[in-house]
Amino acid sequence: MLVIGIAGGTGSGKTTVVDKILQQLDIEGMNILSQDNYYHDNPNLTLTEREALNYDHPKSIDFDLLIKHVKALKNNEPIEQPIYSFVTHSRTGDHVTVEPKNVLVVEGILVLTNKELLKEFDLKVFVHADSDERLIRRIRRDTQERGRDLGEVLHRYQTTLKPMHQEFIEPSKNDADLIIPNMKQNSVAIDFLTTVIKNSLRKH
């Protein structure tokens, strides 16, 4: 199994990169695990308390479970992936059964910050985008898809997102094997990634 980690700042275009890869490949041979489904549940906290948590810090991620699931898939074992709600800031209680496939993509802003998870990746990718562009994408996503108002999004950006990006996410690109620049300039990198995955699929 080929395991690829794809990280980058919020709104950098990670999902778009994955979508472009899927457009060129047989998606039946790939699994995608999103870090977003592995936030800690915190059922002991109220909604107000959960809303105040810092979700851009590595400690917000249940890396133990994520690593356990990656290892299980690599061992040809199915997993029960949790489903996380950004409206309630908690796991829904539902799960998705994920069967092992030839290629596994693990994507999320913090997936290159954990040293144990890094060991599971065959290829590590960091998607880079201008900070203003990332903020615009974050505003659009959080207001349209996650039910947050503009004031809340901007407050989070100033108090947690920006400092966490500088402290944890940006430095994690030093562990990347491939850095993909702004989406307007990434065709060569996308073609390279696609070729690597195609070669891996041919071997199985």
Secondary structure, 3 states (H helix, E strand, C coil): CEEEEEEECCCCCHHHHHHHHHHHCCHHHEEEEEHHHHECCCCCCCHHHHHCCCCCCHHHECHHHHHHHHHHHHCCCCEEEEEEECCCCEEEEEEEEECCCCEEEEECCCCCCCHHHHCCCCEEEEECCCHHHHHHHHHHHHHHCCCCCHHHHHHHHHHHHHHHHHHHHHHHHHHCCEEECCHHHCHHHHHHHHHHHHHHHHCC
